[in-house]
Amino acid sequence: MGIHLTAIHWVYLAFIILIMAFLIRRRDTTMICITGILALGLLATETLSGSVSGIFNSFIYATKELLGTIMIISIIVAMSRVLIVTGINETMVAPLTRFLRTPALAYWGIGIIMMVTSLFFWPSPAVALIGAVLLPAATRVGLPALGAAMAMNLFGHGIALSGDYIIQGAPKLTADAAGLPVSSVMEASVPLVAVMGLVTTVSAYWFMRRDLKRGTFKDGLVSGKSGPGALTSSGLEDFAPSVISPAARKWLAVIIPILFVIDVAGMFALHLQGGDATALVGGTAVLILLAVTLLAHRNKGLEKMTSYLIDGFVFGFKVFGPVIPIAAFFYLGDSAFTELFGKVLPDSSQGIVNDLGVALAHEVPLNGAVGAVTLAVAGAITGLDGSGFSGISLAGSIAQLFAAAIGSGAATLTALGQVAAIWVGGGTLIPWALIPAAAICGVSPFELARRNLKPVLIGLAATTVLAMFLV
């Protein structure tokens, strides 16, 4: 027997279609999501005051759900800034430059270092942490600045961010929207992230080598020269010089990576996942920020600590400001609706999105192939806004809908939507999302996006085919 759909279900579905349409046209969807919340609140409460209050309450609900993610990213950025100011990041990365002896080693070396760094520091701060040090070494051995930017992009904003296994911001958003545990989405994403990353980076390298041999490789340089000329455009403004000694800088350059490695070991030993794992990394970052700030700024350490934290929080809320209203709408597709508006759905309801999925299964014959293609396309569309994060709640909701219709594959479809959304919007294809890496390398973000396009599309096709067999 099919599920009974109410006006609430149809309005929710109509707004999902409207949001997709606006994303395709590359328009902002915040106002659409707020209007959707208002409409759903009006249907649920049948009062204007209840629907208007629902907007604010849904924002509060989304903020509470996302607060851990916002906090960890803000703290990591704050810590990254003090490491840049003190030169500790340069000391950490400098020994690795000796391994960048050929263009191939430079490409893969920068990529792998960027990927590992991004897992702990998030890609945007990681670009500034390593780009200024590794780029001169890479260009000396013959790797074009555009090739270095590609490596940083694909390995950092692509592989590291689409999996996000340490900070867990991306899987938290998609898992919540799909009504799944974070651990299940992370586990399902491993083969998808691996295939996507391998196919894309190898394709990008092959195209680059081919065009270099043909002499058709455009360097994409801005003003004809490369270099870390735009640290400030990445949001990493200069502070007053610190007074940390060279010996202390070397010790800290060793100790800080060891502390994070201990965190990872602790996650496995103590079986920490989700919020617990994030809390361990966040607490470690706060202590590092505190210790380094006091060592670097001495008597001004108390004030500087606050200054770094403020900068970190400004960055965190700037990233997640557009995400909160959008996530607020998509959280209503699951348990948030009942919590905010009461028990107004039918007794047999499993949540708006689940109900729509069951109803879809009764009307349209679906299978894993259709579900995988749909999620890959939907995820890519949600990334068109250039955020990567603002749309993955939609990907999670659509995955939940299709999984309910197919009867399996919820975690795989959710992970596929997440991978597609992050790779397209998180900083590999949309020019305005590429600015940090492009600025550090002194290349055009538009040329960088053009270079990434074909490898990313090939990778998405391969990953989608894999997902068809896993669903």
Disulfide bonds with the S-S distance in Angstrom:
none
